[in-house]
């Protein structure tokens, strides 16, 4: 056993006798770290949280917290003795208690725990729920119920906090503010947290590490930057949907060639023999707009994202390539217009498969 604060080692996560995710291993190194698990619906993310909380048993591998085995083939500590708090995506409030009493149930759970104490008032202000404290669960919205459930979990001061899509019902206009405050209070209170989310931007902001779960496997567990810029498989690329894969041929240790884009230089993340036929990942930030360039492609779509546009370009060989342009750029292109790509093309991190 090493010194990781929390560790999952070679575990098959099952629900209803069916394996949802196989042979999973990952660790949280330090108390207070936040990690996020990403993946499509039904892939087994909630099963992982339920198993860590002790609601599902395991038949192989081990789950350990603070150097103590919680689950293994031979050992299983009951949920109430794990000091792990799980906030479900759906409303898990007690219907016969007011919101205030529901939240204070969490405080009662760890009333003797003095380290990094989070106050009731602080939590209520953080989540902006003072106006619903005297209401009952049936009298509030799904988003309000979700925030109340989150408040109860935060105030319980668990050794490990498990959040299942904690902000899925929160209005988009309020979500970023909640994310900022949630991260601040988790860090200041040193509450070690695993967050399940379908929102990659949320995961990249909140997590010091992100795990991508696809096809019953933990495909990649890494820093958010590496998950985005250095995905380790075509499956992760397709799931994140942040770029496109185009055919290319490796022409030197620092260059490759594509029929439409021409020569592309940069640093290969993984080396390939010269002459190899590969799929090159092109992300929107990799190519740069240049009206004066003689390399021009047709605009077939333009998405306005506030601070930027994402143009989709069609090449003579029918490749669809995304290109990022700041929204203040003076010359905006319409669909069917020609769009210039700056040459020479250089990509700092060349990711190929």
C-alpha positions as CSV (number, residue, x, y, z in Angstrom):
1,X,0.0,0.0,0.0
2,X,1.5,3.4,-0.9
3,X,0.7,6.8,0.5
4,X,-2.1,7.9,-1.7
5,X,-5.1,9.4,0.2
6,X,-7.5,7.3,-1.8
7,X,-6.9,4.4,-4.2
8,X,-8.9,2.1,-6.4
9,X,-6.9,-0.9,-7.6
10,X,-7.9,-3.4,-10.3
11,X,-11.6,-3.3,-9.5
12,X,-14.5,-4.5,-11.6
13,X,-17.5,-2.3,-10.9
14,X,-20.8,-4.2,-11.1
15,X,-24.5,-3.4,-10.7
16,X,-27.2,-6.0,-10.7
17,X,-24.7,-8.7,-11.3
18,X,-23.5,-7.0,-14.6
19,X,-20.0,-5.6,-15.0
20,X,-20.3,-1.9,-15.9
21,X,-16.6,-0.9,-15.8
22,X,-13.7,-3.4,-15.8
23,X,-10.3,-3.5,-14.1
24,X,-10.3,0.1,-12.9
25,X,-7.3,1.6,-11.2
26,X,-6.8,5.3,-10.2
27,X,-5.7,7.2,-7.1
28,X,-6.1,10.5,-5.4
29,X,-2.7,11.5,-4.1
30,X,-3.5,14.2,-1.5
31,X,-6.3,15.1,0.9
32,X,-8.4,17.9,-0.6
33,X,-7.8,17.0,-4.2
34,X,-10.7,16.9,-6.6
35,X,-11.0,14.5,-9.5
36,X,-13.7,14.2,-12.1
37,X,-15.1,11.2,-14.0
38,X,-16.5,11.8,-17.5
39,X,-18.4,9.5,-19.8
40,X,-21.7,9.0,-21.6
41,X,-24.9,8.2,-19.8
42,X,-25.3,4.6,-18.6
43,X,-21.5,3.8,-18.8
44,X,-21.2,3.0,-15.1
45,X,-20.1,6.3,-13.5
46,X,-22.8,6.2,-10.8
47,X,-22.0,2.6,-10.1
48,X,-18.5,3.6,-9.3
49,X,-19.7,6.1,-6.8
50,X,-22.2,3.7,-5.3
51,X,-19.5,1.1,-4.9
52,X,-17.0,3.5,-3.3
53,X,-19.8,4.6,-0.9
54,X,-20.3,0.9,0.0
55,X,-23.7,0.4,-1.6
56,X,-22.3,-2.2,-4.0
57,X,-19.8,-4.9,-3.2
58,X,-16.7,-5.9,-5.3
59,X,-15.4,-9.3,-6.1
60,X,-11.8,-8.4,-7.0
61,X,-9.3,-5.7,-6.4
62,X,-9.5,-3.2,-3.6
63,X,-10.7,0.3,-2.6
64,X,-8.7,2.1,0.2
65,X,-9.1,5.4,2.0
66,X,-6.5,6.9,4.2
67,X,-4.5,3.7,4.1
68,X,-7.5,1.5,5.2
69,X,-9.1,-1.1,3.0
70,X,-12.8,-0.2,2.5
71,X,-13.7,-2.9,0.0
72,X,-12.0,-6.0,-1.3
73,X,-12.9,-9.6,-2.1
74,X,-12.5,-10.5,1.6
75,X,-13.3,-7.2,3.3
76,X,-16.3,-4.8,3.2
77,X,-16.8,-1.9,5.6
78,X,-20.5,-0.9,5.9
79,X,-21.5,2.5,4.3
80,X,-22.2,4.1,7.7
81,X,-18.7,3.4,8.9
82,X,-16.8,4.9,5.9
83,X,-17.4,8.6,6.5
84,X,-18.1,9.0,2.8
85,X,-20.9,11.3,1.6
86,X,-22.7,10.6,-1.7
87,X,-25.0,13.2,-3.2
88,X,-27.1,11.7,-5.9
89,X,-28.2,13.4,-9.1
90,X,-31.9,13.0,-8.2
91,X,-33.6,14.5,-5.2
92,X,-32.5,12.6,-2.1
93,X,-34.0,15.0,0.5
94,X,-36.3,13.6,3.2
95,X,-39.8,14.8,2.2
96,X,-41.1,15.3,5.8
97,X,-38.2,17.6,6.8
98,X,-37.7,21.2,5.8
99,X,-34.7,22.1,3.6
100,X,-33.0,23.5,6.7
101,X,-33.5,20.4,8.7
102,X,-32.3,18.2,5.8
103,X,-29.1,20.2,5.6
104,X,-28.5,20.1,9.4
105,X,-28.8,16.3,9.3
106,X,-25.4,16.5,7.5
107,X,-24.0,18.8,10.3
108,X,-25.2,16.4,13.0
109,X,-23.3,13.5,11.3
110,X,-20.0,15.0,12.0
111,X,-20.7,17.5,14.8
112,X,-17.5,16.4,16.7
113,X,-15.2,17.0,13.7
114,X,-13.5,20.3,14.3
115,X,-10.9,20.4,11.5
116,X,-11.7,22.6,8.5
117,X,-15.3,23.2,9.9
118,X,-17.7,24.6,7.3
119,X,-20.5,26.7,8.8
120,X,-24.2,26.4,7.9
121,X,-24.3,30.1,7.0
122,X,-21.4,29.7,4.7
123,X,-22.9,26.8,2.8
124,X,-26.3,28.5,2.5
125,X,-24.7,31.7,1.1
126,X,-22.5,29.7,-1.2
127,X,-25.4,27.9,-2.8
128,X,-27.9,30.8,-2.6
129,X,-30.6,28.8,-0.9
130,X,-31.6,31.0,2.1
131,X,-35.0,31.6,0.6
132,X,-35.9,27.9,0.6
133,X,-34.7,26.9,4.0
134,X,-38.2,26.7,5.5
135,X,-39.8,25.0,2.5
136,X,-40.3,21.3,2.1
137,X,-38.8,19.3,-0.8
138,X,-42.0,19.1,-2.8
139,X,-42.3,22.9,-2.7
140,X,-38.9,23.6,-4.5
141,X,-37.5,23.1,-8.0
142,X,-35.2,20.3,-9.0
143,X,-32.3,22.7,-9.2
144,X,-33.0,24.0,-5.7
145,X,-33.3,20.4,-4.4
146,X,-30.0,19.6,-5.9
147,X,-28.3,22.5,-4.3
148,X,-29.9,21.6,-0.9
149,X,-28.6,18.0,-1.2
150,X,-25.2,19.4,-2.1
151,X,-25.3,21.6,1.0
152,X,-26.1,18.6,3.2
153,X,-23.1,16.7,1.8
154,X,-20.7,19.6,2.2
155,X,-21.6,20.4,5.7
156,X,-21.2,16.8,6.8
157,X,-17.4,17.1,6.4
158,X,-16.8,13.6,5.0
159,X,-13.3,12.2,4.4
160,X,-14.5,11.6,0.8
161,X,-17.3,13.5,-1.0
162,X,-18.9,11.8,-4.0
163,X,-21.0,14.1,-6.2
164,X,-23.2,12.6,-9.0
165,X,-23.8,15.3,-11.6
166,X,-24.1,17.9,-8.8
167,X,-25.0,20.8,-11.1
168,X,-27.0,19.1,-13.8
169,X,-30.3,20.9,-12.7
170,X,-28.7,24.2,-12.0
171,X,-29.5,27.1,-14.5
172,X,-26.7,27.7,-16.9
173,X,-26.5,31.4,-15.9
174,X,-25.8,30.4,-12.3
175,X,-23.7,27.3,-12.9
176,X,-20.3,29.0,-13.4
177,X,-20.7,31.0,-10.2
178,X,-21.6,27.8,-8.3
179,X,-18.6,26.0,-9.8
180,X,-16.2,28.7,-8.7
181,X,-17.6,28.8,-5.2
182,X,-17.8,25.1,-4.9
183,X,-14.2,24.6,-5.9
184,X,-13.1,27.3,-3.4
185,X,-14.9,25.8,-0.5
186,X,-13.8,22.2,-1.3
187,X,-10.2,23.4,-1.5
188,X,-10.3,25.6,1.6
189,X,-12.0,22.9,3.6
190,X,-9.8,20.1,2.2
191,X,-12.8,18.0,1.3
192,X,-11.4,15.3,-1.0
193,X,-14.0,14.9,-3.8
194,X,-14.9,12.7,-6.8
195,X,-17.3,14.4,-9.2
196,X,-19.2,12.6,-11.9
197,X,-20.2,14.9,-14.8
198,X,-21.1,14.8,-18.5
199,X,-19.8,18.3,-18.9
200,X,-16.1,18.3,-20.0
201,X,-15.7,22.0,-19.3
202,X,-16.9,21.5,-15.8
203,X,-14.6,18.6,-15.3
204,X,-11.6,20.5,-16.7
205,X,-12.3,23.4,-14.3
206,X,-13.0,21.5,-11.1
207,X,-10.7,18.5,-11.4
208,X,-7.0,18.2,-10.8
209,X,-7.3,14.9,-12.6
210,X,-10.0,13.7,-15.1
211,X,-11.0,10.1,-15.9
212,X,-12.6,9.2,-19.2
213,X,-14.8,6.1,-19.0
214,X,-15.8,4.5,-22.4
215,X,-16.8,1.0,-23.4
216,X,-16.5,-0.4,-19.9
217,X,-13.0,0.9,-19.4
218,X,-11.2,3.8,-17.8
219,X,-9.6,4.9,-21.0
220,X,-7.5,7.8,-19.6
221,X,-6.8,9.3,-16.2
222,X,-4.7,12.4,-16.4
223,X,-4.4,16.2,-16.0
224,X,-7.2,18.0,-17.7
225,X,-4.7,19.7,-20.1
226,X,-3.3,16.3,-21.2
227,X,-6.8,14.8,-21.6
228,X,-7.7,17.6,-23.9
229,X,-4.5,18.2,-25.8
230,X,-2.9,14.7,-25.6
231,X,-5.8,12.2,-25.7
232,X,-4.4,8.7,-25.7
233,X,-7.0,7.0,-28.0
234,X,-9.3,7.7,-30.9
235,X,-12.2,6.9,-28.5
236,X,-11.2,9.7,-26.2
237,X,-10.9,12.1,-29.2
238,X,-14.4,11.2,-30.5
239,X,-15.9,11.4,-27.0
240,X,-14.5,14.9,-26.3
241,X,-15.5,16.0,-29.9
242,X,-13.0,18.9,-29.8
243,X,-11.3,18.2,-33.2
244,X,-11.1,16.0,-36.2
245,X,-8.9,13.2,-37.4
246,X,-7.4,13.6,-40.9
247,X,-5.2,11.2,-42.9
248,X,-1.5,12.0,-43.1
249,X,1.8,10.5,-43.9
250,X,4.9,10.9,-41.7
251,X,7.7,12.5,-43.7
252,X,10.3,13.1,-41.0
253,X,10.8,13.0,-37.2
254,X,9.2,16.4,-37.1
255,X,6.8,16.6,-40.0
256,X,4.0,15.0,-41.9
257,X,2.0,15.6,-45.0
258,X,-1.7,15.9,-45.8
259,X,-3.1,16.1,-49.3
260,X,-5.1,19.2,-48.6
261,X,-3.1,21.0,-45.9
262,X,0.3,20.2,-47.2
263,X,3.3,20.0,-44.9
264,X,2.7,20.2,-41.1
265,X,5.6,20.5,-38.7
266,X,5.8,20.0,-34.9
267,X,6.7,17.7,-32.1
268,X,5.3,14.2,-32.2
269,X,3.9,12.9,-28.9
270,X,4.5,9.4,-30.2
271,X,7.1,8.6,-32.8
272,X,6.1,6.8,-36.0
273,X,8.5,5.4,-38.7
274,X,8.9,7.6,-41.8
275,X,6.3,6.7,-44.4
276,X,3.7,5.7,-41.8
277,X,0.1,6.3,-42.7
278,X,-1.6,7.9,-39.6
279,X,-4.6,9.8,-38.4
280,X,-3.6,13.3,-37.3
281,X,-5.7,15.1,-34.6
282,X,-6.5,18.7,-35.7
283,X,-8.1,20.8,-33.0
284,X,-9.7,24.2,-33.6
285,X,-6.8,26.0,-32.0
286,X,-4.2,24.3,-34.2
287,X,-4.8,26.2,-37.4
288,X,-4.7,30.0,-37.8
289,X,-6.7,32.2,-40.0
290,X,-4.9,34.3,-42.7
291,X,-6.9,36.2,-45.3
292,X,-3.8,36.6,-47.4
293,X,-2.9,32.9,-47.5
294,X,-3.1,31.0,-50.8
295,X,-4.4,28.0,-48.9
296,X,-8.2,28.6,-48.8
297,X,-11.1,26.3,-48.1
298,X,-14.9,26.7,-48.2
299,X,-16.8,27.7,-45.1
300,X,-19.7,25.3,-44.5
301,X,-20.6,26.3,-40.9
302,X,-19.9,29.0,-38.4
303,X,-20.7,28.7,-34.7
304,X,-20.7,31.9,-32.5
305,X,-19.5,31.2,-29.0
306,X,-19.4,34.7,-27.6
307,X,-15.6,35.2,-27.3
308,X,-14.9,33.2,-30.5
309,X,-16.2,31.6,-33.7
310,X,-15.6,28.0,-34.7
311,X,-15.5,27.8,-38.5
312,X,-16.0,24.4,-40.1
313,X,-14.1,24.3,-43.4
314,X,-14.5,21.8,-46.2
315,X,-11.4,20.7,-48.2
316,X,-11.2,19.4,-51.8
317,X,-11.0,15.9,-50.4
318,X,-14.2,16.5,-48.3
319,X,-12.4,16.7,-44.9
320,X,-14.2,18.9,-42.4
321,X,-11.8,20.9,-40.3
322,X,-12.6,23.2,-37.3
323,X,-10.8,26.5,-36.9
324,X,-10.9,28.9,-33.9
325,X,-11.1,32.6,-34.5
326,X,-11.5,35.4,-31.9
327,X,-14.9,37.1,-32.3
328,X,-13.2,40.5,-32.5
329,X,-11.5,39.6,-35.7
330,X,-12.5,42.3,-38.2
331,X,-13.3,40.1,-41.1
332,X,-16.1,37.6,-40.4
333,X,-16.7,34.9,-43.1
334,X,-20.1,33.7,-44.2
335,X,-21.0,30.2,-45.2
336,X,-19.8,29.4,-48.8
337,X,-17.0,32.0,-48.6
338,X,-13.4,31.1,-48.9
339,X,-11.3,31.0,-45.7
340,X,-7.5,31.3,-45.6
341,X,-5.2,29.1,-43.5
342,X,-1.9,30.5,-42.4
343,X,1.3,28.8,-43.7
344,X,3.6,27.2,-42.8
345,X,1.4,25.1,-40.5
346,X,3.0,24.2,-37.2
347,X,1.3,22.2,-34.4
348,X,3.2,22.2,-31.1
349,X,2.0,18.8,-30.1
350,X,1.4,16.4,-33.0
351,X,-1.1,13.7,-31.8
352,X,-1.5,10.8,-34.2
353,X,-3.0,7.4,-34.1
